[in-house]
Amino acid sequence: MLMNKYKLIIYWSQDDDCFLVEVPELAGCMAEGKTYTEAVLNAEKIIAEWLETAQMQGRSIPEPRGRLMTA
């Protein structure tokens, strides 16, 4: 399954009082949680739902790109 290979960007949101997780390779795919671990677990569920929905709608599913390269 591809979901564990997608890049996660995890950060604390003072405004939301929780951790937010963005999955940049999957448009609009985000999750939250009161703890870091809860946020990651929620992200795994959301990724699975995102992939399932894309497949059902016949949309292409991006391959995980791996490590960000910076200058």
N, C-alpha and C positions, 0 to 999 in steps of 0.2 A: 504494500500500500504506500502511496506517495506522501500521505499527509505528514508524516514525521520528518520529511526531508525539506519541507518548506521553511523559509527563513521567518523567524518571529522577531518583531521589534517590541520589547517590553519596557514599559516605563510607568512611573507613579504619576497619577494625575491628582494634583492638589484640589482642583475644581470638582472632580468627581469623587474624591476620597477613595480611590481604588487604583489597582494596577490595570493598565490598558495594554492590550496586545494587538498589534497590527500584523497582517500577513500581506506584505507588499506585492507579492506575485499573484495574489488572488483579489481582484478588484472588489473593494467594499467589505472584505473579510476582516472582522474585528471581534474581540471578546474583552471581557473585563472580569475582575475578581477582587475580593477583599484582601487576599494574600497572593503572593507571587505564584505559588503552586496552584491555587484555585484558578487564577487567570490563565495559566498554561493549559490546565485540564479543560477549561471552557473553550480555549482556542482549538484544542484538538477536536472537540465535538463540533465546533463551528466549521472547521476545515472539512470534516467528513460530510457535513450537511451541504457545504458549498459545492464540493466535488459531486455529490449525489445529484443535486439540483442541476448543475451544469450538464452532467451526463444525460439526465432525463430530458433536458431542453435541447440536446444536440449541440451544445456549445463546446468549443475546443477547451481543453484543460491544459494550462501552462505547465511545462516541465519545471521542476525546481532548478533554479539557476546556481545555487551554491553560494559560495563566499563572495561578499562584496569586495570589489577591488577599488582601493583608494590610492590617490597619488601621494 
